[in-house]
Amino acid sequence: MKRPQKILAALAVVLVIAAIALVQTFNVLAVRNRDQVQQELQKVLGKNVNFDSLEVHWLGQLGFVATEFRIADDPRFAATPLLHARELVLGISLWNLLFRRLVIDKLIFNGAEFQIITDETGALLIFDEVQCGTGRTGAPFAANFYGVTPDMITAAKALGNGFPVSALLLSDRVAGQLKVDDMGTTFGGGPMACAVAEAVIDTIESESLLANVRQVSAYIRSNCRIGPVTAVQGAGFLLGLKTSRPAKEVQAALLAKNILTGTSADPHILRLLPAYILNEGHVDQLSDALSRISA
């Protein structure tokens, strides 16, 4: 082996050892700082907080995951929490931890089953539904799946069916606080954009497109786990096909058969975001094409 190659190999080994040591250090810190994290969360959220364990997580930076995260008004009612999530991701700086400063940079809730009550604290619940709203998931908004009513919902994309338009939906308690000139906008309330949005909503309702999204989505799940596809995830027409080989290869093979799909940050996820008028015949074409692609 030539000298430059030996140096590179040695550097690679050092980096791997350093990465392992860093993760192990964070594991130790997770154990040592569990009570401090719990106390800080209780101060931030103003509630009784419990979780089963604290584990290392990578979120652009090293952080923690609090598993089986629960919030209750009072420790006596921990069995019936206001909020329950399988995981709560905490973005916490390693530098701050080393110097015994706990600064929670971000809170991200993961898990399909949760309930959020914000009235007591005055916090606002905001759902960004630019991509998943206006029927994309088979429901008017993805919030419908979680049984919560956000204070604000952003909508766009499907709302205009190709025409540039966006909207901000507000709950009564938020809208009631607004006064004239509180929200400025350059193109807000444009007659063309409003007419397009109204026409899109009318069409979705009159042609029962949400029912079609749900029905055909179920058909995709039943018929497209074939060839290189090992699983289907997502909801409605916001789906990801998990592939055994690189998704880009599957995408290229489908494109050669005149079938448009997308990829994602995950190299083994093929994205499907079809039009709401997709029918089972189209899915049969996709399934047939996938069956001809080797796993």
N, C-alpha and C positions, 0 to 999 in steps of 0.2 A: 504494500500500500504506500502510495506517495505521501510525502510530508504534509501537503495541504489537506489531503483526504483524512489523514490521521488527526490533524488539528480539528477539522470539522466534526469528525466522529467523537472526539473527546469533548468538544463543546456541546454536542447533542446529548451525550451522557450526563454532563454536568447540569444541563437545563432540565432534563427529566428528573434527576435527583432533587434539584431545587424545587421543581413543581410539586413533587411528592412531599417534600419537607414542608412546603407552604401549606398544602392541604392538611397535613397532619397537625401543623401548628394551629390552623383554624379549627380543627376538630377539638384540640385541647382547649382552645379559647371558648368554643361553643359550650363545652361542659362547665368551664369555670365561670362563664358569664350568663348562664341560664337565668339565675335569679335576677340579675341586673336587667337583662332584656325584658323579663316579665314585668318588673317594676316600671321600666321606662314605657312599655306599651300601655300599662294601666294609667300612667300619667297622661300620655298622648291621647288615649281614647276615652279616658274618664270612666272606665268600666272595670269590672273584675275580669281578668284575663287568665286563661289556662291553655296549656298545650302539652302534648305528650312528650315530645322530644325536640331538640334543636340540632339541625344537621347542616353540613356545608352545602352551599349551592353556588353555581356560577351564573351570574346575571350581568354580563359585561364587566363585572368586578366580582370578587369573592363576596359572598354574603351568606345568610342563613335561611333555612326553611324551618318554620315552626309547624310540626305535623299535628293534625287533629286540633286545630286552633278554635277556641271557643271564647265568646264574650257573654257575660251575664251582668245584670244590674247589681246583683248581690251574690256572694259566694254560696249562700244557702240555695240558690236557684240555678246552680251550674248545670244541673241535669236538663234544664230547659233553656238553653242559651238564646240570646237575641240573634247571635250570629254563629254559624258553625261552618267551617271550611276544612277540607282535608289537608290543605297546605296554605300557609301564609308566607310569602317570600319577603324577606327583609334585606334590603340593600344596606349593608353596614360596612364602613371603611375599616380595613385591617389596620391602617395607620392609627386611627382613633382608638381601636381596641387595644393595641399595644401600649398606648399611653393612658389606658383606663378611661377613655372618653367614649361614651356610647351615643352615637348620633345615627338615628334611623333615617336613611336617605329616602326610602320609598317603601310603600306597602303594596303588595300585589296579591290578590286573592285568587287562588286556583281551586277548582272543584265545582261540580254541577249543582250541588245542593247547598244553598245558603239563604239566609234571611237577614236583611239589614234594616235596622230601625234607627233613623237619624233625627227624629223630631226633638228628642230631649236635648241633644247637643247643638242643634241648629245646623249641623253639617249638611251639605247638599250632595245628593247622589246623582252623578252625571254618567250617562251611557253614550259612548261614541259609536253610533250606528251608521256611519257614512257608508260602510261596505256591507254590513250585515242587516241593515234595516230595510224598511219598505218592502217586506215580503221575501227577501232573499233566503231566509231560513225556513220559509213555509208558514211563518206567523207574521203579523204586522211588524213586530220588532222582536229582536232577540230577548229583550227584557221580559217578554211574555213567558219565555221558558223558565224564568227564575221566580215568577210569582211576585215581582216587586214593581213598584211604580216609581221610576226615577223622577227627580226634580227637573232634569233637563235631558233631552235626547237630541243628538245631532243627526241629520239625515241629508243624503245627497245621492250621487250615483244613480241607483235605480229609480229615485224619485223623478228624474228627468228623462230616463230611458234614452240617454245619449245627449240630451240637451243640458248645458251647464246650469245647474240649479242646486241650491242647498237650503236647508231650513233648520231652525232651532225651535224645538217644542218645549214649552215651559209648563210646569205644574201651576195650579192656581195660586199657591202660596208664593211662588217666585214671581209670576206675572203680576200679582197684586202689588209687588214692591216697585215695579217699573213706572217711571214717569216719562212724559214726552221729552225726547232728546237724550234719554239715557243710553240708547243704543243707536249709534250712527252707522250708516251703510251707504256705499256708493251706488250699487245696483239693486238694493233691496226693494222688493215689491214690484219688480219689472213685470209689465203685463204679459209679455211673451212667456217668461219663465213660469209665472203663476198659472197661465192657461195650460202650459205643458204639464205641470205637476198635477193639475186638476184632471186633465185627460188621462194621465197615467193611472191615477187612483181610481177613476171611474172604470177604466178598462180592467184593472186588476179585480175589481168587485164584480163587474157585469159578466166577465168571462170566467169567473171562479178560478183565477190563476193560482191562488194560494193552495187550493185543494189539489190542483194539478202538480204544484211543486212538491207537496207532501207525498202524493201518490207515485210520481215518477222517481222521487228521491228513494223511496222504499224499493222501487223496482231496480234502481242502480245498485243498491246494497245487496239485493238478492242475485243479481246477474253479472256483476262486474268483478267479483273476486275470482279472477281467472287469469291464466297466463302469468305475467309478472306481478299481478296485483294480489297482495296477501291480506289486505284489510281495507275497509272504507271508514273514514272518520269525518266528523262534521255534522252539519244539519242542513236540511232542505237542499238548495242548490248552491251551497257553500261547502263543497266536499273536497276531501283529500284522499287520493288513492295511494295507499302505502305499497311501494314496489320493492321487489327483491333485488332488482338491479337499479343502477342510477336512473332517476326519473327523466333526466335529459335524454337518455337513449330511448326510453319509451315514448317521450314526447315527439322525438324526431321520427320514430317509426309510425306513429299515429298521423303526424302531419303528412307523411308520404301517402297516406290513405285519405287525405283531405279532412282529417278530424283535428280540430283546434283544441288544445289543452294548455295548461300553464304549469310552471314549476314554482318552487318556493325556497325559502332559506334552508329547509330540510332537503338534502339531496335525494332522499328516497320518498318524497311526497309529490305526486302529480295532482295539480289543482284542477277542479271542475267548477266553473262559474257560468253555467249555461243560461240562455234566455228562459224566461218563465213559461214559454210555449213549447219547450222541449217535450217530446212525447216518447212513448215506449219503443216506437219504431227506431228512433234515433239511438236509444240505448242499446237496442239489438245490434245496430251497426257498430257501436263502440265495443260491445262485448265480443262480437265476431272478430273485430280487428285485434283486440287484446289476446284472444285465444290463439292468434297466429304469431304472437311475439313470444319468443322463448323466455323462460324465467331466468 
